[in-house]
């Protein structure tokens, strides 16, 4: 692997998310900060739910180079998996457990140039999929941080 920050970044996210879950007032878990984003509760559940999906895409590429990833509808998945009634503490723990499995897989990858296709994004490599994980984490951690400012008091977000 050529990126020395990949594994540390992937390993840091679960701890960061667990700390944020502990810090956010439960009265804010269902508050929506942006109409185009999940509530805090739903977003933590999304992270836990999507980790094995994202890992599965890496496994697919390694197993079948050049394969096409099946896109999923995030909003439909949220309803199907009932994110709205999930427990952020449990979901953060689940995310942590799933991420350990993902990191173990990534540590064993020898060729990050293995190709895969995503119909909505285009041609990618296993390395790209790994960096998408980092970007996905960052996107949601930024969202979670919005709940740390005025938590329990700022209902406008």
C-alpha positions in Angstrom: 0.0 0.0 0.0 1.4 3.4 -0.9 -0.8 5.6 1.3 0.5 5.6 4.9 -2.6 7.4 6.2 -5.2 5.0 4.8 -5.3 2.4 7.7 -4.9 5.0 10.5 -7.7 7.1 9.0 -10.0 4.0 8.7 -9.1 2.9 12.3 -9.8 6.4 13.7 -13.3 6.9 12.5 -15.1 4.4 14.8 -13.5 5.9 17.9 -14.4 9.4 16.7 -18.0 8.4 16.0 -18.3 6.7 19.3 -17.1 9.8 21.1 -19.5 12.0 19.2 -22.4 9.7 20.0 -21.6 10.0 23.7 -21.4 13.8 23.4 -24.6 14.5 21.5 -27.7 15.0 23.6 -30.3 12.3 22.9 -32.9 15.0 22.5 -31.0 15.9 19.3 -30.8 12.5 17.8 -33.9 13.0 15.6 -33.1 16.6 14.7 -32.4 17.2 11.0 -29.8 19.8 10.2 -30.3 19.8 6.5 -33.3 18.5 4.6 -31.0 16.5 2.3 -29.4 14.6 5.1 -30.3 12.0 7.6 -31.0 12.9 11.3 -28.1 12.1 13.6 -29.8 8.8 14.7 -30.3 7.7 11.0 -26.8 8.7 10.0 -25.1 6.6 12.7 -27.3 3.7 11.6 -26.4 4.4 8.0 -22.7 4.2 8.8 -23.1 0.8 10.5 -25.3 -0.5 7.7 -23.2 0.6 4.8 -19.8 -0.6 6.2 -20.4 -4.2 5.1 -21.9 -3.0 1.8 -18.8 -0.9 1.1 -16.5 -3.8 2.1 -18.5 -6.1 -0.1 -17.7 -3.9 -3.1 -14.0 -4.2 -2.3 -14.4 -8.0 -2.0 -16.3 -8.1 -5.3 -13.5 -6.3 -7.1 -10.9 -8.6 -5.6 -12.9 -11.7 -6.5 -14.0 -10.5 -9.9 -11.8 -7.8 -11.4 -13.8 -5.5 -13.6 -17.1 -6.5 -12.1 -20.0 -4.0 -11.9 -21.1 -2.8 -8.5 -24.9 -2.9 -7.9 -25.9 0.6 -6.8 -28.3 0.9 -3.8 -30.8 3.6 -3.0 -29.7 5.1 0.4 -33.1 6.5 1.2 -35.0 3.3 0.5 -32.4 1.3 2.4 -32.9 3.7 5.4 -36.6 2.9 5.4 -36.1 -0.8 4.8 -33.6 -1.1 7.7 -35.6 1.2 9.9 -32.8 3.7 10.7 -35.3 6.0 12.3 -35.8 3.8 15.4 -32.2 2.6 15.8 -30.0 3.2 18.9 -27.0 5.3 18.1 -24.9 3.7 20.8 -25.6 0.2 19.4 -25.1 1.4 15.8 -21.7 3.0 16.7 -20.6 -0.2 18.2 -21.8 -2.2 15.2 -19.9 0.2 12.9 -16.7 -0.3 15.0 -17.0 -4.1 14.7 -17.7 -3.9 11.0 -14.8 -1.5 10.4 -12.4 -3.9 12.1 -13.3 -6.5 9.6 -12.9 -4.0 6.7 -9.5 -2.9 8.0 -8.3 -6.5 8.3 -9.3 -7.1 4.7 -7.6 -3.9 3.4 -4.4 -4.8 5.2 -4.2 -8.0 3.2 -4.7 -6.3 -0.2 -1.6 -6.5 -2.4 -2.9 -4.8 -5.6 -4.9 -1.6 -5.1 -5.2 -1.1 -8.9 -7.8 -4.0 -9.4 -10.6 -2.4 -11.4 -14.3 -2.3 -10.7 -17.2 -0.4 -12.3 -19.9 1.6 -10.5 -22.7 2.4 -13.0 -23.3 5.9 -11.4 -19.6 6.8 -10.9 -17.7 5.0 -13.6 -14.5 3.0 -13.5 -12.8 2.7 -10.1 -10.0 0.7 -8.5 -9.8 -1.0 -5.2 -7.7 1.9 -4.0 -10.5 4.3 -5.0 -13.0 2.2 -3.1 -10.8 2.5 0.0 -10.5 6.2 -0.4 -14.3 6.5 -0.8 -14.5 4.9 2.7 -12.3 7.7 4.1 -14.3 10.3 2.2 -17.6 8.8 3.4 -16.4 8.9 7.0 -15.3 12.5 6.7 -18.6 13.5 5.2 -20.6 12.1 8.1 -18.2 13.1 10.8 -18.6 16.7 9.6 -22.4 16.2 9.7 -22.1 14.7 13.2 -20.1 17.7 14.4 -23.0 20.0 13.6 -24.8 18.3 16.5 -22.0 19.3 18.9 -22.7 23.0 18.5 -25.7 24.0 20.5 -26.6 20.4 21.2 -30.0 20.4 23.0 -30.5 24.1 22.4 -30.1 25.1 18.8 -33.1 23.6 17.0 -32.4 25.4 13.8 -29.0 23.5 13.2 
